[in-house]
C-alpha cells in the first residue's frame, strides 16, 4: 500500500499562486497514475488533474485548465500541482491519490473510487 503526504497548502489572494507537492512512502509511485482531487465544504470530491508517471501524460478538469499544471519530479520523487491565477472557487481541501491500475482512460482516472491510496489532504484558501 502506497502512503501519500501532501504539502504546500495555505492562504493566497485571488490571482496568486501556490504549489502543492505529493510524496509517497518509499519515495516512488511505481510508474502508476497519480491524481489530484479537491473537496470544498458541502460538495463532493472532484477531479482536478492526473499524470501517468511513465510517459507523463496529463489531463485537467476544465475549471483549472490553463491555470494549473501537474508534473512529476523523478529526482525528488514527487508529484506537484502548480496553481496559478487562483480564484476563490479554488478554495478546498486538496488530496493526492495513487492508482494501482494502468488505466489511462478519462472516464476512469477522473473518478475518486478508481484510486487505491489517498493522502490526508492540505487546505487551500483563496481570498477575494
MARSE-43736 format. One line per field, with one value per residue (C-alpha): residue number from 1; chain; x, y, z. Coordinates in nm, 2 decimals. Layout:
N
n = c(NUM	...)
chain = c(A	...)
X = c(X	...)
Y = c(Y	...)
Z = c(Z	...)
//
This chain:
128
n = c(1	2	3	4	5	6	7	8	9	10	11	12	13	14	15	16	17	18	19	20	21	22	23	24	25	26	27	28	29	30	31	32	33	34	35	36	37	38	39	40	41	42	43	44	45	46	47	48	49	50	51	52	53	54	55	56	57	58	59	60	61	62	63	64	65	66	67	68	69	70	71	72	73	74	75	76	77	78	79	80	81	82	83	84	85	86	87	88	89	90	91	92	93	94	95	96	97	98	99	100	101	102	103	104	105	106	107	108	109	110	111	112	113	114	115	116	117	118	119	120	121	122	123	124	125	126	127	128)
chain = c(A	A	A	A	A	A	A	A	A	A	A	A	A	A	A	A	A	A	A	A	A	A	A	A	A	A	A	A	A	A	A	A	A	A	A	A	A	A	A	A	A	A	A	A	A	A	A	A	A	A	A	A	A	A	A	A	A	A	A	A	A	A	A	A	A	A	A	A	A	A	A	A	A	A	A	A	A	A	A	A	A	A	A	A	A	A	A	A	A	A	A	A	A	A	A	A	A	A	A	A	A	A	A	A	A	A	A	A	A	A	A	A	A	A	A	A	A	A	A	A	A	A	A	A	A	A	A	A)
X = c(0.00	0.14	0.12	0.09	0.16	0.06	0.23	0.22	-0.13	-0.21	-0.38	-0.34	-0.51	-0.71	-0.47	-0.19	-0.01	0.05	0.25	0.13	0.36	0.28	0.53	0.50	0.63	0.94	0.98	0.83	0.50	0.55	0.50	0.13	-0.12	-0.13	-0.42	-0.51	-0.87	-1.03	-1.33	-1.50	-1.73	-2.07	-1.95	-1.84	-1.47	-1.39	-1.11	-0.85	-0.56	-0.39	-0.05	0.07	0.42	0.59	0.50	0.40	0.05	-0.16	-0.52	-0.71	-1.06	-1.20	-1.22	-0.84	-0.72	-0.46	-0.41	-0.29	0.00	0.06	0.42	0.64	0.99	1.18	1.48	1.26	1.01	0.72	0.41	0.35	0.05	0.14	-0.17	-0.16	-0.42	-0.61	-0.98	-1.19	-1.37	-1.04	-1.08	-1.09	-0.90	-0.67	-0.58	-0.33	-0.42	-0.25	-0.40	-0.27	-0.42	-0.25	-0.58	-0.53	-0.89	-1.05	-1.38	-1.17	-0.89	-1.13	-1.33	-1.22	-1.32	-1.07	-0.78	-0.63	-0.44	-0.50	-0.31	-0.45	-0.53	-0.40	-0.62	-0.60	-0.79	-0.81	-0.94	-1.11)
Y = c(0.00	0.34	0.61	0.97	1.30	1.64	1.97	2.33	2.44	2.78	3.11	3.31	3.61	3.58	3.59	3.44	3.11	2.80	2.49	2.16	1.85	1.49	1.24	0.87	0.63	0.47	0.76	0.61	0.58	0.25	0.41	0.43	0.72	1.00	1.23	1.55	1.60	1.87	1.89	2.21	2.22	2.06	1.94	1.61	1.54	1.64	1.57	1.83	1.68	1.35	1.23	0.90	0.85	0.66	0.87	1.20	1.20	1.46	1.58	1.85	1.95	2.22	2.45	2.45	2.41	2.67	2.77	2.45	2.23	1.88	1.74	1.48	1.51	1.19	1.32	1.44	1.16	1.39	1.48	1.86	2.08	2.43	2.65	3.00	3.28	3.13	3.21	3.20	2.90	2.70	2.70	2.34	2.06	1.92	1.55	1.35	0.99	0.69	0.43	0.07	0.02	0.13	0.25	0.58	0.63	0.96	0.82	0.61	0.83	1.12	0.91	0.91	0.55	0.44	0.53	0.30	0.53	0.88	1.15	1.33	1.65	2.00	2.31	2.57	2.90	3.18	3.51	3.76)
Z = c(0.00	-0.10	0.16	0.04	0.21	0.06	0.14	0.03	0.10	0.26	0.21	-0.11	-0.26	-0.58	-0.88	-0.67	-0.69	-0.48	-0.54	-0.39	-0.36	-0.30	-0.18	-0.14	0.12	-0.01	-0.24	-0.56	-0.73	-0.91	-1.25	-1.20	-1.22	-0.97	-0.94	-0.76	-0.63	-0.42	-0.19	-0.08	0.22	0.14	-0.20	-0.35	-0.41	-0.77	-1.01	-1.07	-1.26	-1.32	-1.46	-1.58	-1.43	-1.70	-2.01	-1.83	-2.00	-1.82	-1.81	-1.63	-1.52	-1.74	-1.44	-1.39	-1.75	-1.84	-1.48	-1.31	-1.41	-1.28	-1.31	-1.16	-1.04	-1.06	-0.87	-0.58	-0.63	-0.60	-0.80	-0.80	-0.87	-0.97	-0.93	-1.09	-1.13	-0.84	-0.78	-0.47	-0.61	-0.59	-0.21	-0.09	0.07	-0.19	-0.20	-0.40	-0.49	-0.63	-0.87	-0.88	-1.23	-1.55	-1.70	-1.87	-1.96	-1.88	-1.75	-1.51	-1.38	-1.31	-1.06	-0.69	-0.65	-0.91	-0.68	-0.41	-0.18	-0.06	0.13	0.43	0.23	0.25	0.29	0.01	0.07	-0.19	-0.06	-0.29)
//
